[in-house]
Amino acid sequence: MINQNLTIPVGGSQMGAYLARPEEGSGAHPAVIVLQEVFGVNSEVKRITDLVASAGYVGLAINYYHRTHPNLNEPYTDEGLKHGFEAAANVTKESLRADVSAAIDWLTAQNFVKKGKVATWGFCYGGTVAFVTATLPELSGAVCFYGGSIASPMASGEPEALVDAAKIACPLLLAFGGKDAYITRDLIDRIERTLKAEGKDARVQVYPDVGHAFFRHGSAEAIAGHKGTSDESMAETVADAWNLVQTFFKRVLH
């Protein structure tokens, strides 16, 4: 696997990114843009990007805080969450679409990327970003893991991402925890109803026994959100979610 840090120009700014991809000489591969949680491009985001590369894709994690907080890397604490949302308040739907478009353009220009085969996978705030940017026609698919502002106002104060559901231009996979204190079942149901009413190609998967951030490794928030859930059940949920994602990518990227 090849790993490197790089920058991508976006409207006069330089967007930091982390790249993980299969070895040289393995040909061109579909690509997945990994969309960070509110905390920044940290070791967990890089773990996910490496996981994507291990499955045979080009993984690219982008830092959409580059305009105001280019070095943000907050811990999984209440204070880290506060600082993360302060950074996210400066990010708009327009800037997010510009950043993902720039990432698509950069990937498309690389000889190790299969042309026209780019998807996204976002987590928490990044799950919302995956939904917001699924309106881009260049994307082949979008995976939204527990996106908190899909059915709630954006950190910027803009309306929830769901208001743009009619403009979704690619298949969606959405995953949530049934015990998520941030994204309640009524919000999940409203997301599912809206996408169905708009005739979108979308699967909504709810794991009833886990809370928010169930895919994240080793954070206090994730552990606290899954009280009463056995380690075995958690492992089964994570494995099932990863299988679901891989099946989705095979459908939209091959």
Stockholm file with secondary structure:
# STOCKHOLM 1.0

chainA/1-254         MINQNLTIPVGGSQMGAYLARPEEGSGAHPAVIVLQEVFGVNSEVKRITDLVASAGYVGLAINYYHRTHPNLNEPYTDEGLKHGFEAAANVTKESLRADVSAAIDWLTAQNFVKKGKVATWGFCYGGTVAFVTATLPELSGAVCFYGGSIASPMASGEPEALVDAAKIACPLLLAFGGKDAYITRDLIDRIERTLKAEGKDARVQVYPDVGHAFFRHGSAEAIAGHKGTSDESMAETVADAWNLVQTFFKRVLH
#=GR chainA/1-254 SS CEEEEEEEEETTEEEEEEEEECCTTSCCEEEEEEECCTTBSCHHHHHHHHHHHHTTSEEEEECTTTTTCTTCBCCSSHHHHHHHHHHHTTCCHHHHHHHHHHHHHHHHTSTTEEEEEEEEEEETHHHHHHHHHTTCTTCSEEEEESCTTSSSCCTTSCCCGGGGGGGCCSCEEEEEETTCSSSCHHHHHHHHHHHHHTTCCEEEEEETTCCTTTTSSSCHHHHHTTTTCCHHHHHHHHHHHHHHHHHHHHHHHC
#=GC SS_cons         CEEEEEEEEETTEEEEEEEEECCTTSCCEEEEEEECCTTBSCHHHHHHHHHHHHTTSEEEEECTTTTTCTTCBCCSSHHHHHHHHHHHTTCCHHHHHHHHHHHHHHHHTSTTEEEEEEEEEEETHHHHHHHHHTTCTTCSEEEEESCTTSSSCCTTSCCCGGGGGGGCCSCEEEEEETTCSSSCHHHHHHHHHHHHHTTCCEEEEEETTCCTTTTSSSCHHHHHTTTTCCHHHHHHHHHHHHHHHHHHHHHHHC
//
